[in-house]
């Protein structure tokens, strides 16, 4: 596994892992990738991973639609036994 999370591919993998981790726990986390350009100290370009989390924790719960566990909707028909 490539552990370089500063390049575009690594940052994209990290973004997916963060979003999936919190989605499985019922939270909606928005993660963005920001191209930072060339960094002299790293001698390469870098991609930053930014989120709407505070101190590493999500700020809002996911809705039922975000989690994909929405119950099927009734079509307004009543079942008669």
ChimeraX attribute file (.defattr): number of C-alpha atoms within 10 A of each C-alpha:
attribute: neighborCount
match mode: 1-to-1
recipient: residues
	/A:1	4
	/A:2	7
	/A:3	10
	/A:4	12
	/A:5	17
	/A:6	19
	/A:7	15
	/A:8	18
	/A:9	13
	/A:10	17
	/A:11	22
	/A:12	18
	/A:13	14
	/A:14	19
	/A:15	19
	/A:16	12
	/A:17	12
	/A:18	14
	/A:19	16
	/A:20	15
	/A:21	12
	/A:22	16
	/A:23	17
	/A:24	11
	/A:25	11
	/A:26	17
	/A:27	20
	/A:28	21
	/A:29	21
	/A:30	14
	/A:31	17
	/A:32	14
	/A:33	15
	/A:34	13
	/A:35	14
	/A:36	11
	/A:37	11
	/A:38	12
	/A:39	10
	/A:40	8
	/A:41	6
	/A:42	9
	/A:43	8
	/A:44	11
	/A:45	14
	/A:46	18
	/A:47	19
	/A:48	16
	/A:49	18
	/A:50	13
	/A:51	16
	/A:52	15
	/A:53	14
	/A:54	8
	/A:55	7
	/A:56	8
	/A:57	12
	/A:58	17
	/A:59	14
	/A:60	12
	/A:61	15
	/A:62	18
	/A:63	13
	/A:64	11
	/A:65	9
	/A:66	13
	/A:67	15
	/A:68	10
	/A:69	9
	/A:70	10
	/A:71	8
	/A:72	6
	/A:73	6
	/A:74	7
	/A:75	6
	/A:76	6
	/A:77	6
	/A:78	7
	/A:79	5
	/A:80	4
	/A:81	3
